[in-house]
Amino acid sequence: MKNRIAVVLAAGIFGLTGCASKSNPEAEKAAVGAAQAWLEMVDNEKYSESYEEAAEYFKSAITKNKWQETIQSVRKPLGKTVSRELKSQRYTTSLSGAPDGEYVVIQYKTSFENKKSAVETITPMLDNDGKWRVSGYYIK
């Protein structure tokens, strides 16, 4: 698995070269809350639930079965999450490879049992139902 472990979802929204938008602290706070709740599901191996709580855009990019296979193959070797520290959050309305909308690109400095230093990038978006939901996840 070398130095890069990736779960790239939602048609490549992790070309983090999107246009920066004005700061939006309220959106960032809501998105970070949604990301933390979603990561808790993933940490507890509730992969089916994490899929159900993901953005429609996420679900249109990957099937539930493929998500469960992929996330398990990536996360299992890392072991349990030891710590996770919010590193950055950036509100944007445009991401490369994704439709225009409201996104918050969040990065965490994370330590796992079997990988002491990793960066998790998680991108919630404001979904059609008005809730912030995860649209992509990437571990490096």
C-alpha positions in Angstrom: 0.0 0.0 0.0 3.1 2.2 -0.1 2.7 5.8 1.2 -0.7 6.5 -0.4 -3.9 4.8 0.6 -6.8 6.2 -1.2 -10.5 5.8 -1.3 -11.5 8.1 -4.0 -15.1 8.6 -4.5 -17.6 10.8 -6.3 -15.9 11.0 -9.6 -12.6 12.5 -8.6 -13.6 15.4 -6.4 -10.3 15.3 -4.8 -8.6 17.4 -7.4 -8.5 20.0 -4.7 -7.9 22.7 -7.2 -11.4 24.1 -6.9 -12.0 27.8 -6.8 -11.8 29.2 -3.3 -15.0 30.9 -2.2 -15.7 33.4 0.5 -15.3 32.0 4.0 -18.5 30.6 5.4 -18.0 29.7 9.1 -21.5 28.5 9.6 -21.3 26.1 6.7 -17.8 25.0 7.8 -19.1 24.2 11.4 -22.1 22.2 10.1 -19.9 20.3 7.6 -17.3 19.5 10.2 -20.0 18.1 12.5 -21.3 15.9 9.6 -17.8 14.7 8.8 -17.1 13.8 12.4 -20.4 11.8 12.7 -19.7 10.0 9.4 -16.1 9.2 10.4 -17.3 7.8 13.7 -19.4 5.3 11.7 -16.4 4.4 9.6 -14.2 4.1 12.6 -16.7 1.7 14.1 -16.9 -0.4 10.9 -20.5 0.7 10.3 -19.8 0.9 6.5 -23.4 0.2 5.4 -24.6 3.1 7.6 -21.8 5.4 6.4 -23.0 4.7 2.9 -26.6 5.4 3.7 -25.6 8.7 5.4 -23.4 9.8 2.4 -24.4 12.4 -0.2 -26.5 11.4 -3.2 -23.5 12.4 -5.3 -21.4 9.8 -3.4 -24.0 7.1 -3.8 -24.3 7.8 -7.6 -20.5 7.2 -7.9 -20.2 3.9 -6.1 -22.5 1.1 -5.1 -23.0 0.1 -1.5 -21.3 -3.2 -2.0 -18.3 -1.7 -3.7 -18.1 1.0 -1.0 -18.1 -1.7 1.8 -15.4 -3.7 0.0 -13.2 -0.7 -0.7 -13.4 0.9 2.6 -12.8 -2.3 4.5 -9.8 -3.2 2.3 -8.3 0.3 3.0 -9.2 0.8 6.6 -8.8 -2.7 8.1 -5.0 -2.8 7.6 -4.6 0.5 9.3 -6.1 -0.7 12.6 -8.1 1.3 15.0 -8.1 5.1 15.0 -5.8 6.3 17.7 -6.2 10.1 17.3 -7.7 12.6 14.8 -7.0 16.3 14.9 -8.7 18.9 12.7 -6.0 20.4 10.5 -8.0 22.6 8.1 -11.4 23.3 6.6 -12.1 25.3 3.5 -15.5 26.3 2.1 -15.8 26.3 -1.6 -18.5 26.3 -4.3 -16.4 24.6 -7.0 -14.3 21.5 -7.0 -12.5 20.0 -10.0 -14.5 17.1 -11.4 -17.6 17.8 -9.3 -20.8 19.8 -10.0 -21.0 23.3 -8.6 -22.5 23.4 -5.1 -21.5 24.0 -1.5 -18.5 22.0 -0.2 -16.2 22.1 2.7 -12.8 20.4 2.2 -11.7 19.1 5.6 -8.3 17.6 6.5 -7.5 15.7 9.7 -4.1 14.7 11.0 -4.9 11.1 12.0 -3.0 8.3 13.7 -4.0 4.7 13.3 -2.6 1.6 15.2 -0.7 0.5 12.1 0.0 3.9 10.4 1.2 6.6 12.8 0.8 9.6 10.5 -1.9 10.0 7.9 -3.9 12.8 6.5 -7.6 12.2 6.0 -9.4 14.5 3.5 -13.2 14.4 3.8 -15.5 16.5 1.7 -19.0 17.1 2.9 -21.4 18.9 0.5 -24.8 20.5 1.1 -27.0 17.8 -0.3 -30.4 18.2 -2.0 -32.2 17.7 1.3 -30.4 20.6 2.8 -28.2 18.5 5.0 -24.4 18.4 5.0 -23.4 14.9 3.8 -20.0 13.3 2.9 -19.4 13.3 -0.8 -15.8 12.0 -0.8 -13.1 10.5 1.4 -9.3 10.1 0.9 -6.5 8.9 3.1 -2.8 9.7 2.4 
